[in-house]
Amino acid sequence: MAKTRMSTKGQVIIPKAIRDQIAAQPGVEYEVNTDGKVITLVPVRTFHARFPATTVKDLIGCLPYSGPSVTDADMREGIARAVRESYLKSIS
């Protein structure tokens, strides 16, 4: 069983064997909980931990489209039409 000691500033060092076992990394934020007797540390899952970096290359082909090709002009017209419709809805 690993042991540690609390400093006068309330800091506790997690022994290396435990850090290695849970693959703890520097800078990870932890939520601290207690039931009055036992203290638990739960890593806070950040946005980046839940959603790893993705490149455009990773996304190519993930949404299959079998319709006709769409030009830049078609896209600009579609955006303009949606903006007009949204504006007309907002003033009525």
TIBADREN-199200 format. One record per residue (C-alpha): x negated, y negated, z; chain; residue in three letters; residue number from 1. Coordinates in Angstrom, 2 decimals, decimal comma, always signed. Example, Ala and Ser with C-alpha at 12.3 -4.5 7.8 and 13.67 -1.06 7.14 Angstrom:
TIBADREN-199200
     east    north       up  ch   aa    i
   -12,30    +4,50    +7,80   A  ALA    1
   -13,67    +1,06    +7,14   A  SER    2
This chain:
TIBADREN-199200
     east    north       up  ch   aa    i
    +0,00    +0,00    +0,00   A  MET    1
    -1,39    -3,40    -0,98   A  ALA    2
    -1,39    -6,20    +1,59   A  LYS    3
    -1,64    -9,97    +1,38   A  THR    4
    -1,41   -12,93    +3,72   A  ARG    5
    +0,45   -16,23    +3,52   A  MET    6
    -1,72   -19,36    +3,63   A  SER    7
    -0,96   -22,39    +5,79   A  THR    8
    +0,53   -23,96    +2,65   A  LYS    9
    +2,97   -21,05    +2,22   A  GLY   10
    +1,06   -19,57    -0,72   A  GLN   11
    +0,88   -15,81    -1,20   A  VAL   12
    -1,55   -14,07    -3,53   A  ILE   13
    -0,14   -11,04    -5,32   A  ILE   14
    -2,85    -8,35    -5,19   A  PRO   15
    -4,49    -7,56    -8,54   A  LYS   16
    -3,34    -3,93    -8,50   A  ALA   17
    +0,28    -5,10    -8,27   A  ILE   18
    -0,23    -7,81   -10,93   A  ARG   19
    -1,70    -5,18   -13,26   A  ASP   20
    +1,14    -2,75   -12,55   A  GLN   21
    +3,83    -5,30   -13,52   A  ILE   22
    +1,72    -6,97   -16,26   A  ALA   23
    +2,06   -10,36   -14,52   A  ALA   24
    +0,67   -13,30   -16,50   A  GLN   25
    -0,53   -16,69   -15,24   A  PRO   26
    +2,01   -19,47   -15,65   A  GLY   27
    +5,11   -17,25   -15,46   A  VAL   28
    +7,86   -18,82   -13,39   A  GLU   29
    +9,56   -16,62   -10,78   A  TYR   30
   +12,94   -16,84    -9,11   A  GLU   31
   +12,53   -16,16    -5,39   A  VAL   32
   +15,32   -14,26    -3,61   A  ASN   33
   +15,74   -12,83    -0,13   A  THR   34
   +18,28   -10,78    +1,76   A  ASP   35
   +16,89   -12,14    +5,02   A  GLY   36
   +14,31    -9,37    +5,38   A  LYS   37
   +12,87    -8,66    +1,94   A  VAL   38
   +11,55   -11,27    -0,52   A  ILE   39
   +11,83   -10,48    -4,23   A  THR   40
   +10,23   -12,29    -7,16   A  LEU   41
   +12,06   -12,03   -10,48   A  VAL   42
   +10,39   -13,43   -13,61   A  PRO   43
   +12,47   -16,18   -15,23   A  VAL   44
   +13,05   -15,27   -18,85   A  ARG   45
   +12,24   -18,27   -20,97   A  THR   46
   +13,56   -18,99   -24,44   A  PHE   47
   +10,24   -17,98   -25,98   A  HIS   48
   +10,17   -14,68   -24,09   A  ALA   49
   +13,65   -13,79   -25,33   A  ARG   50
   +13,08   -15,02   -28,88   A  PHE   51
    +9,55   -14,36   -30,13   A  PRO   52
    +8,08   -16,60   -32,82   A  ALA   53
    +9,67   -15,93   -36,21   A  THR   54
    +8,41   -17,03   -39,60   A  THR   55
   +10,36   -17,65   -42,79   A  VAL   56
    +8,66   -14,57   -44,21   A  LYS   57
   +10,24   -12,50   -41,39   A  ASP   58
   +13,69   -13,75   -42,42   A  LEU   59
   +13,50   -13,16   -46,16   A  ILE   60
   +16,07   -10,57   -47,10   A  GLY   61
   +17,71   -10,34   -43,66   A  CYS   62
   +20,97   -11,81   -45,01   A  LEU   63
   +21,63   -10,09   -48,31   A  PRO   64
   +23,37   -12,23   -50,93   A  TYR   65
   +24,55   -10,73   -54,19   A  SER   66
   +26,39   -13,73   -55,63   A  GLY   67
   +25,26   -16,12   -58,36   A  PRO   68
   +22,16   -18,27   -57,88   A  SER   69
   +22,76   -21,59   -56,14   A  VAL   70
   +20,85   -24,67   -57,24   A  THR   71
   +19,69   -27,61   -55,12   A  ASP   72
   +22,37   -29,73   -56,78   A  ALA   73
   +25,04   -27,19   -55,78   A  ASP   74
   +23,83   -27,27   -52,18   A  MET   75
   +23,76   -31,10   -52,07   A  ARG   76
   +27,31   -31,24   -53,45   A  GLU   77
   +28,51   -28,67   -50,92   A  GLY   78
   +26,96   -30,65   -48,05   A  ILE   79
   +28,47   -33,91   -49,35   A  ALA   80
   +31,89   -32,24   -49,62   A  ARG   81
   +31,67   -30,92   -46,05   A  ALA   82
   +30,64   -34,37   -44,75   A  VAL   83
   +33,58   -36,00   -46,54   A  ARG   84
   +36,02   -33,43   -45,16   A  GLU   85
   +34,64   -33,83   -41,64   A  SER   86
   +34,87   -37,62   -41,87   A  TYR   87
   +38,46   -37,54   -43,19   A  LEU   88
   +39,43   -35,16   -40,35   A  LYS   89
   +37,87   -37,46   -37,75   A  SER   90
   +39,84   -40,54   -38,87   A  ILE   91
   +43,22   -38,86   -39,22   A  SER   92
